[in-house]
Amino acid sequence: MNAPRRPIASPDSSAPADASQRYHFQAIGETRQEPVELAEECALAIAYNGISQAVMMVSPADFEDFVVGFSLGSGIVEEASDIYDIHISGTGSGRQADVEIASRAFWKLKEQRRQLPGNASCGLCGVEALEQALPQLQVMPVAPLPPAHWLNDLRQRIAEYQPLGRTCGAVHAALFMDAQGEILLGREDIGRHNALDKLIGALSRAGHDVAGGVAVVTSRCSLELIHKVQRAGIPTLVSFSSPTGLAAQWAQLHNINLIHIPHRSPPRVYSPAAGTAEDQR
């Protein structure tokens, strides 16, 4: 790959250089212009073994983390060792990721593409088959819920892992707490799926053990995020916004701990379910 595995380090207090740019705005009725930092985005085209697979709008930072996390979280590869090389090219608003993957993973990818209908789409973010939108994934081993004190003041404690969010907002964040409740690292992106992909990729590239750990997302929790942590083997997902009903159902059926932290209420545990969702409010 272009970048070697890097150790997990303390949070960087500044946003990546290309992730934001200074612009000027003018308030309605005013003549004076004021500077402001805005989050940037770019189109990243991803090709596996020379075959184009997807074009994603992402924040222009941590590309290798994103490619690894996207490949794992989408089920394109089953483990990071199936990714042999990543080459990132391009500048500005158009980038290209050429990914070399193992033959077995590429064969599986080609089979999936071959089975897709050619003239219709179910509309789920480009997914063209229900089998991909609702995949058959293994049930997770039962894991204990994180201790309540791990979640105390979590919204405030993650601020140092959100340099881009502090500078210009308009981005989502995903963070990882290890089995001791320590926040190890975070990733940010304009897309909530992308932020989680980058986090999963960073963890995988660093060779970190996710057993007993907790993924934290600042966005709402839909089914796709559940799929991503499930494929990554992370037993607990904490969301700062409410989950969808389907996400809660999937988590309950697959032994994923799903917790929502509202702004001004105690954490709500949706899975494992002690009763109905209404009972847990």
N, C-alpha and C positions, 0 to 999 in steps of 0.2 A: 504494500500500500504506500501511498505518498507519504503519510505521516506515521512515525513509529508509535507504538503503544506509549502512552504517557501516564505517569502516576497521577492518582487523584490528589489534588492539592487544595489549599484553602481558597475560598472564593476570590475572584478577581473583582476589585472595586470599580473597575471601569469597563464600559461596554466595548466589544470588538470594534476595531477602527472602521470597518466597512458597514457596520450594522446600522448606523444612523448618519444623517447628513444635516447640516444647518440650512434652514430655509428662512424666509421672512414672510410674515403675514401682516395684513392691515385690517384693523377692526372696522366694521361698518360705521360710516360716519366720521372716521378718523383719517387723517392724512399721514400720520407717522407710521413707519414700518418697524416691526419688532422681530428680533431673531427667535427661532425656535428649532429644537432638534426633533426631527421626524424619523421614525423607524423606516429603514429601507427594506425592499424585497426584490427578489430576482427570480427568474425562471430557471429551474435546474432540470435539465433533461437527463434521465437515467437510462443507460443501455447495459444489458447483461450479455456478455460474450458477443458483442456487436449487434444485438437485437434491441431496438428501442422498446422500452417498457412503460415509462411514465414521464410526465412533465409536471413538476410540482413548484408552486410558488413558496419560497422559503426566505428566511432572513439570511443574508450573505455572511454566515459564520458557521464554524463547526460542520463543514460539509461532510467530512469523512464520518463523523459521529452520526450524522443524519443518514447517510447511505447505509451504514451498518445497521442502525436501528430500524430503518425502513425495511431493509431486507429481512431482518429477523421478525419484526412486528407484523409484516405482511405475509409471512410464511413462505417467502421466496427461497430462503435458506433456513435450515433447521438449527444450525449453529454457526458461530462466527468463523470457524475454521474452514467452512465451505466458501468463504470469500478469499480469493487468492491475491487480488490486487484492486486498487481503486486509483483511477487517474482523473483528477479534476482539471478542467481547462476552461478557458473563456474568461471574460471580464465584464464588469458592468452588469446590465440587467439580464444577460444571457450566459448561463454556465452549462457545462456538460460534465457528467460523471460516467466514465467508462469503467464498468465493473467486470472483473473476471471471476467467475464462480465455478465450482466443481461440476463435473460432467453430470453427476446424478441430480444436482439441483437444477441445472440447465434443462435436462431432459424433462423433469417434472414441470418446470415453467412452460416449456413448449407444449406439453400435453394439456396444461390448463388453457393456454391460448388457443389451442386447436379446438377445444370443446366449447369455446365461447360463441354465443350466437352472433352472426355477422351483421344483423340488421336491426338490432334492438338493444336497449339498455334499461336496466331497472332504475337507473337514476341515483344510485347510492355512491356518490363521489367517484363515478367512473367504473364501479364494479358492475360487470355485465352478466353475472350469474348468481343465483341465490345461494349456490353452494359456497361461493366465496364470501357473500355477505353474512351467511350463517354457517360457518365452517364447523366441522366436527373436531373438537379439541378435547384433549384428555382432561379429566377432572383433576383439580389440584389436590395435593394432600392437605388435610385439615391443619390449619395453623392457628395459633392463639392470636387473639386481638392484641394490638399494641397497648401497653399500659397507658392509662388516661393522661399521665403527666407528660408523655411524649407529645401530646397535642396541645398542651397549654401554651397560649400566646404564639402558636405556630405562624399565624399570619404575619406577626411582627418579626419573628425570628428569621423568616426566609428573605427579608428585605435585602440583606447583604448579598444574596445569590441572584439578585435581579438588577444588575447595573443598567441594562438597557431599559427596563421598565421604569426605573427611577429617573432616567434621563429624558425619555420621550413617551413612555407608555405605549399603548397600542400593541402590546405583545403578551403572549402567554408564557408561563414558566412551568417546568417540571423539575422536581427535586427528588433525591433519594436519601432516606434515613436507613442506616445499617441496623443490624440486630441488637445494637446497644442504644438505639435511639439517637445517634449522632447524625446530623446532616452532613453528607459527604460532598455532594456537588449538585449543581443545578444547570439547566440549559434553558435558553429562551428562544422564542420564535414567534413570528406573526401568526402561525398556525398552531392550534392546540395539539393536533396530532403530531406535527413536526417537532414541537418541543419535547414530547414524550419519546418520539423516535430518537432524537438527539441524545436524550438522557440514557435510553437503553443502549444506544451505540457506544456512548462514552463508558458506561459500566462494562460492557463486553470487551471493548478495546483495552481497558485497564485490567481485565481479568478479575474483576471484583466478584465476590460471592454475594448473591442477592438473597440467599436463604434467610428467612426471618426479617427481611427488610420491608420498607414501606416506600411506595411511590406516592408523591404528592403532586397534584395538578391544580393550577389556579383557575382552571376553566370548568365549564360544565362537564359532566361525565356521561358520555354516550357509549353505546355498545362497542364501538371500535377501540376505545381506550381500554375497556375491559379485555378485549382480545389481545391487545398489545402486551399488557402486563402478564396475562396468562401465558402467552408464548414465551415471554422473557423469564418466567418462573418466579415472578415477584408476588408474594402471597397476599399483600394488602395494598389497596388503592385508597388514598384520601383525596377528596375533591372539595374545592372551595365553593362549588355551586352544585345544585341539586342534580342527582343522576336521573336519567330517564327510567321509566318503568321497566323497559326491556333490559337495560343495563343491570338493574337490581335483580331481576329474575335470573339473568344469566349468571351473575355473581353467586346467587344462592344455590343454583344448580351445580356450579363448578367449584364450590368451596373457596371462593375469593372473598376476603374480607373487604367490604365496601363501606366507607365512612364518609359522611358529608359534614363539613364544619361550616355552619351558617355564620353570618356576621355577628349576631348578638344572642345566639342560643347555644346550648351545649351540643357537642358532637352527636350526630344521629347515625346509628349503626343500622344499615340496611341488610347486611349479610355478614355472618350467618344470621338467619332470621329467627328471632325468638317468638315472633307472632306475625301479624300482618304489618304492612308498612305503616298503617294508621296507628297501630299499637306502639310503634317505636318513636313516634313524634313527641 
